[in-house]
Amino acid sequence: MSVLKAGGVEAFLRRPDPDIGALLVYGDEPDAVRDIAARAVGKIAGSLDDPFAVVALQDGDLASDAARLADEVQSISMFGGAKAIWIRGADQHFLKAALPVLEGKISGNFIVAEAGALSKSSALRTAFEKSPHAYAVALYEADSGEIAGIAEQILAKDNLRMEPEAMQRFMELTGTARGLVRREAEKLALYCLGQQRVNLADVEAVCGNDLGAEPDDLVDCVFLGHVEDTNRLFHALVNSGTDAGRLLSVAHFHAMKLQDFRIAIERGASADQVLRGARPPVFFKRLPKVQAQLRCWPLAELITAGHTLGAIVPQVRQNAELGEAITNRCLLSLARQGLKLAQDR
């Protein structure tokens, strides 16, 4: 299968395989998809906006003229050098036009295509994964290792290293949205320029918002069953500029951590042992709240909550107009469940 991980794109671009003529980047996080596609185009063409080096097309541009893509692949740049063909919103029209490249019948200028979330049965995804002449890169919700890696890579450019406690807090504040992680890490690098290490105080000074409330405060309200506070904090965070999708991702990440903690407890460990031995560690100020959540939420309920949040994350990212309403309704529903579980104890 011709599948690359996100981190493998940079290695491929440093030493391109001449047999590979196209790259498809897809996923449910548009900013992250656009970021990797843009870096690929910039590396290939040396620019993102030079009309002689970059041809930007939408899927619909190929609806009535599928041969146009083949023409662009085989065209020669007016001033020589590499040329990139950048496809936005890749779908069925692009797939039809790209078949000669995927089948190895033509080659030339490199194609970089962006698409949204693609199911396993997607014809576009399948065609790229099976082609020996193309690569596909799937970008879905990042795990903690990838988030830490992105931040470390950005900070390393300024010879900065983040302390473990600071990294844990950074991940709690930024969630799993790669675009936000990059922006917050860049802010940190600028703030800490000239230092050698980034500490907890630096992270709390720079990242998150200025409300005195953070996404993890909202998440704690949700899983503690504080319904009114959940609604209040959600609207306060959104009105301050925090993306609803980020709040949902933070809640999903927290639900998955609670599942891991609950499994360890059911295997015989105490809640205190589990939380104090957690890697990455739970921020010390949150320990009492997380302990209270574990007392209320059984494993079956946490699994249901995790599935619910995981299913709604892509819905919110694909529907910007309704994203806030969907997120608020989901979090309030979970808070009501948390309240019920607390009352039933």
Stockholm file with secondary structure:
# STOCKHOLM 1.0

chainA/1-345         MSVLKAGGVEAFLRRPDPDIGALLVYGDEPDAVRDIAARAVGKIAGSLDDPFAVVALQDGDLASDAARLADEVQSISMFGGAKAIWIRGADQHFLKAALPVLEGKISGNFIVAEAGALSKSSALRTAFEKSPHAYAVALYEADSGEIAGIAEQILAKDNLRMEPEAMQRFMELTGTARGLVRREAEKLALYCLGQQRVNLADVEAVCGNDLGAEPDDLVDCVFLGHVEDTNRLFHALVNSGTDAGRLLSVAHFHAMKLQDFRIAIERGASADQVLRGARPPVFFKRLPKVQAQLRCWPLAELITAGHTLGAIVPQVRQNAELGEAITNRCLLSLARQGLKLAQDR
#=GR chainA/1-345 SS CCEECHHHHHHHHHSCCTTCCEEEEEESCHHHHHHHHHHHHHHHHSCSSCTTTEEEEEGGGGSSCTHHHHHHHHCCCTTCSCCEEEEESCCHHHHHHHHHHHTTSCCCSEEEEEECCCCTTCHHHHHHHHCTTEEEEEECSCCHHHHHHHHHHHHHTTTCEECHHHHHHHHHHHTTCHHHHHHHHHHHHHHTTTCSEECHHHHHHHSSCSSSCCHHHHHHHHHHTCHHHHHHHHHHHHHTTCCHHHHHHHHHHHHHHHHHHHHHHHTTCCHHHHHHTCSSCCCGGGHHHHHHHHHHCCHHHHHHHHHHHHHHHHHHHHCTTTHHHHHHHHHHHHHHHHHHHHHHC
#=GC SS_cons         CCEECHHHHHHHHHSCCTTCCEEEEEESCHHHHHHHHHHHHHHHHSCSSCTTTEEEEEGGGGSSCTHHHHHHHHCCCTTCSCCEEEEESCCHHHHHHHHHHHTTSCCCSEEEEEECCCCTTCHHHHHHHHCTTEEEEEECSCCHHHHHHHHHHHHHTTTCEECHHHHHHHHHHHTTCHHHHHHHHHHHHHHTTTCSEECHHHHHHHSSCSSSCCHHHHHHHHHHTCHHHHHHHHHHHHHTTCCHHHHHHHHHHHHHHHHHHHHHHHTTCCHHHHHHTCSSCCCGGGHHHHHHHHHHCCHHHHHHHHHHHHHHHHHHHHCTTTHHHHHHHHHHHHHHHHHHHHHHC
//
